[in-house]
Structures are given as C-alpha cells and as structure tokens.
C-alpha cells in the first residue's frame, strides 16, 4: 500500500450523508417496523426477513440466511417489593435464563454482599433461606472498563448464592444510570449448583436497599418472577457479500448481531451495529471500484443468550476460516470510534500504519493493546481469524444497555454516522491491502462474552 | 437597611455544610423512611409525622398540623399496547384524577392532533369512537418556559377530546427526557364534558406513535387503566415558627409541599423543597440572633391533585393574611437559584437592592419580571400577600418531574445546598428588613397551577 498517496475512494467513504443520515434511517426502520428481536419471537423472524431485504437494497450479493441455534426463554410478569419495613415497590427484571419463582413468589430476608468473594466466604447458615443481594457498582468509563467485573457478578452470582442455600439472587443492575429501569443480561448457572431465580434491581432501587441494609435495618423482600425455562429453538444468521476481484477468495468480515433483549427495541444493542454494518457495506458497494477481497456482512443471531449465531457461523464456515483475513464487529452502540486495535503481529506493519493514517482524521488513535473481536467473533478467533477492533465511545452506552430505555430516541444521528464512516474506511482498506495477515491472531486471546465491553 | 455594611450573620447562612450536607440528609430521610406521599395514603400520614419531627429538630416552635382537604385517587394497574400493526407494549401512566377504562379495556384507532386548537377544529365524526393522541413537545429550558403550554394540553385535552366523542385521550408526557417513564400530572375535567380515561405516554413511546401516524399508518391501541374515582379525604399542612422579636406579629412564610405523586418517592417534587425550607429555617434558628419578624415554614398538603393544602392554609389564616409580609415557595426541585423576582411595587426599593446585593454572590440576578409565588401560595396572593421568588434552574427538573425516576439518586447534593443558602439569605433579610411591603402585591397576578414552572 502506497502511504504517500491517500488510498483510492476514501474521500467518498468519509463524506457525511447529511441529507440522508442513512445509518439512522436503517435503525429507525429496524426499531419501528421490527422492534425487539428476542430469539424465537415474532420480532426475531421479522428481523431475519428485514435484514435480508436491507442487505439486498444495500447492493450486497449472495444474501441469505443460515440456521443458528437460539435460546427460548420467556420473561413473564415480574414484581418485587422491599419491606424496609415500609413497603417500597421496586423496579427489577429477571436475568436472562433465570428460572421463575415458585407459585406465590418468595418472601424472605435480604442479605447483602459486596462481591462474589465475600459471598463465598460467608457461612452457609448466614445465607440459607435468604435472598442474596450483590452490590457491585460499575463505573462510567469511555472504554467500558468495569463492565467485565460487573457482568461477572451478574452471570456467576446466582450459582454462588445457590451454593450457600439462598432462595434467590438479586444484583445491582450492571449499568451507569440512575433511572428506574433494570438492566437484564444473561446469567450462567453452574453445573452442580441449584438453579435459583435471579433478577437485577434498577440502580436507584438497589441503592435504596443498600442504604437500608447499611443502616442495619432488617429488610425483607417479596419477589415474583414469571420467567420460564430454556429449551433450544432455531433462529438465523443473515449474510451478504460484496464479491472481491483478484483476491475475491479472501474475506473481510464485518459483523453485528441482529437479536436484542426484549425490554426495549434493541436500538443501541445492537441495532446500531447492524445499521453501521449495512450502511458501511452500502457505501463500499456503491464505490466506482470493487474491493479486491470479498467484504462479507454477517448479522448474527442470538448473541445475548447463548451465542448460537457466532458458533453456527464458525461451524458452517470452518472450512473457509483460513480465507477470512480480518473480522470486525460493531457491537458497542452508536458511539464515535476513538481507537483502532490490531493483532499484535500486525502492529508494526505498513497496513496498520495505513489504517491508522486513514482513521486519524476521524480522531481515532492507535491503541497499544491487542484486538479482541466481539462475542460473535470469538468462535472464529479460535479458528485463527485475525480481528481488527474499532473501539467506540461507550461513556453513555451503559445507561441504556439491556434496559427498556434502549430505544431509538437515545441514539445519536451524528455519532452513528461517524461510526459508519470509520467502519467503512477500515473495511475498505483491509479489503484492498497489498499485504495479507491471515493467521496472525493464532494463539492470541479472543474475546469472551465478558470481554465485550472492554475491547 | 444599611447597604454599606453586609447584613448581620449572612456569612453564617452562606457557609456550605460540606461535612454534613443537611438538606440532602433530610431529603434522604424523607425519601427512604417515608417514600411516596400521595394524599390519604400511609406515606402521607407518615410524612405529616415526619415533618413535625423534622421542624422540631430544626429548632422551630409552635410546630403543629392543620387539617386540609385532599383528593383520594388510586392509580391501579395500567397497560397499553400499540398495534402498529406489530404489537408494541408501551410505557404509560394515567393522568391524576382520570377515570378508569371499562372492564376489559378499550381497543380503538388512534387519531393524532398537534394542539387543542386542531382538536377543537376537527369534525366530530373524525374523532368519535377513537382514542385521541395529543402531540405537544415541551422544550428544555432553564426557566421552565414551555411547561405552561404543555401542561395545559395535559390538563384540558381529555375534556376537549371527550366533547368530540373520543373514547380516551393520550398525551405525550410533559417532560424533557427520552426515557421509558411516563410523566403523570393532574387533569381537569370540564363540567358538561363526558369524563373519559386519560394517560400520558412515555416520550419514546409517544414519538414511536407519532412516527407511525406521520407515515400514514393506521394505528390501533389496546388500553387498560385501573384507576378509580375521587372522593375527598383529609390530609394536613405542617407548620412551624421561628418567633420574631420586635416585629414578631409579622410573618415571612417559606413554603414547600409535602405531598408527592405515587410513582417515585417525590425527591425533586417536592421533597427537595421541603428539605430546603426546613434546613433554611434551621440555619436561621441556629443564628445567635432571632429574626425581627416571625419566620414560618409551611409544608403544604395535596399540591399535586387539588391544591387543598394551599386553600386550607389561606382559609384558616385569612384573618392574619395582612400580617404576612412576604411568602416564598420552594417547589422547583434541587436546582441552583439563578434569579430573584419581587413584586412590581418593590422593584425599586432599598430592600430589593439589599436582597439582590446579598444574593448576587451566589450568581443570582434580579429578574425584571413580577413575582408569581407557587401553586400553594396562590390563595394567599388573592388575599394580598406579596411574593418573593427565587427562580431555580429547572434545566434537568422536567426529566424526572412526575415520573418513577423522581428519586433521591437524581438530586444533586451540591445544588440543593446552594438553593438552601439562597432561601435562607432571602428569608433572613426579609424577616429583618427596615421597610415592610405588605400589600404591594394587591391586584397583581398570582400563580395558577399552570404557572408553577414559569415563575
């Protein structure tokens, strides 16, 4: 790649579409016409049809859906009061995958722990027969640092509590807001631990409980969760290609996930990523030249509760994994990208310098860390596919993430457009690079579910 | 008043209580220990006891409760879906005082109007049998401009819709946020119009409906409101005095309202005002000198739905109305005060200059407009009591106002302390002024319910 002249057509990719903010328009259609896209619901089915139409309209070819395992789970009615002793109805929502409470709900005393370690250190007789409340506070950070630790408490807390004999487990919502909207998210029941009901309290309600317990009050809770168990169903990944020219057998993959939680309309998580990916591809497909390598958009199924889409893609495409020269995922909302992260082996390459040089005018720095990919890409990472990360600003993302407030109104038209430009530039450069770097990620860590926000 | 030397003890009133942010501590106790204070509920009864204890602890004398009429109304269960045609469950809440829907709810087509005027101009056959949706957008302004116009649509809309034969009336929430929390608030049924159910949609849900209708879609709604009618009950105003010295027969009244809506814990509306009033009075009561005039704190009952507290106070104290030389109300949340407003006849007085000179270091300007008081003070205004307004910054207030998000977590410890200082300074100066200005407000406008935010 010639660094003395700007790569061809970048100026067009960097042109803001002020008259028609297309990424936002796509997102509006997804949120308004389809709505929430929880696996195996009507919304999920509608989304798979919507995505195929959108990729076709964007000029992609070979658009199709591929089956992916998905998790069936139904939230049902949910309610909770704290007896402080005055009765305060609180906002909470079940964690994804939770079992429900017994008929008639649970009434029990609440015991608080500041960490899984503190819970693990408790005597079982302190915990047995009570509802465990885990008070872990997530900080507000541009790079999402703190989400890993907080989501580990959410995911693992219920089984840790169950091992001590707790009847149910409540967690402080994993989020950074101060609104009465609880943040859902997956839990992981450990094999061998009893499965107990688990839910997240909205942050103000969690803080109210925390203050009461800190004052030494005995607090009881009345909890009813109507959620029901998890057989496995089917959903679909949606794929589309911009076929490459002389290196058309090689693939640059741009992913996002099409599924969403049920509470909002999945505008930021991950409707924004879908809109970014589709519109970035449309911008590339409408350039006067084809990319040398094939650009593939994959909108994954079922990221939120089981990662069935990522596993299905890696399994179906294992034979061509070596031809995936780079994979990127847009799953950090609408935030403006602020850093580029590449595989360690690529950091000193001319390609990395070219990527950075082209992205720097958008305010994007070169991150010294190693690229991690996204949850959906993790199974590809295990097959040696190298990741390129555009780290987006998530300062506000965790105010809305996994809540009823994850709706179109909280998406920035300006920021989503900037993110679209950055992804289109990165994908275009990767698809046209002189060098190839397939396999450079071999042996490096790939993202786990808990890593997603810390990329 | 000698303007060349600072008035006595002002330095102490302006000392921030950093070690113990007492206004916030009071508010925490009110929100946590009492919670919501909707008239004629357990919370209301607890609040009346709490307020008497708090005024006593603050050093006020003659602390007692006086009966006030209050409105009984019960929200009940509420639910609403839009059929876009895809079904979207939306966040809404009944307007205070609304009748419920018939057993089984209402299902009907939605018709939108941008204003009461547009609704009034519609042909009845366009509206009859439908649910009217009123789309009025409130702007975000430091001084709350726009709340009057928006709340007029909320209050009057249901009867305007009923006169055209509508089955129910929905309004866009009167607020400035983008969260899935609907803003309740009182409605006024007009005599002679049928009483139809009325509710506010959360702003993102209102915008979703608006977009669908703007695209020409036919949208139906399924609406169930379990609210029940309004007999009249009893609550109480809570009063306490700091008796004055040589002019002790004259009264400077500092008011706030003790009741709140049921959805949050009334932290900003008007727990903050109660905390400001009590703590401002405590600061004055703990000075080494008594005020010349009596300082009276009144925590009014039932501001939100009927204004029974304000009417009861004016009625019980009509004989001493002429001895009320000034009345102030704190009912604008925790916001930092930015302007002082006095009666027109007082604007050129030495007292107004002294007030302004003492408040200017807090960043408070002299507003050229005429003081309006608050909703609770309006009946006193009709008796000629002059108002002094401290206009607080309400830029963020209407994000939370009348919603489930009106909780302690959304109150600023810094701002509520600044507001407390400003009110204590204004009250202290008024209570010690050389001049008196009783009656200067005669014939000037007093606040109506709809004026509250525009003071």
Interface residues (C-beta under 8 A of the other chain):
Chain A: X28 X32 X33 X34 X35 X42 X43 X46 X84 X86 X88 X91 X178 X179 X180 X181 X203 X204 X207 X208 X211 X212 X264 X265 X404 X405 X407 X408 X409 X410
Chain B: X28 X32 X33 X34 X35 X42 X43 X46 X84 X86 X88 X91 X178 X179 X180 X181 X203 X204 X207 X208 X211 X212 X264 X265 X404 X405 X407 X408 X409 X410
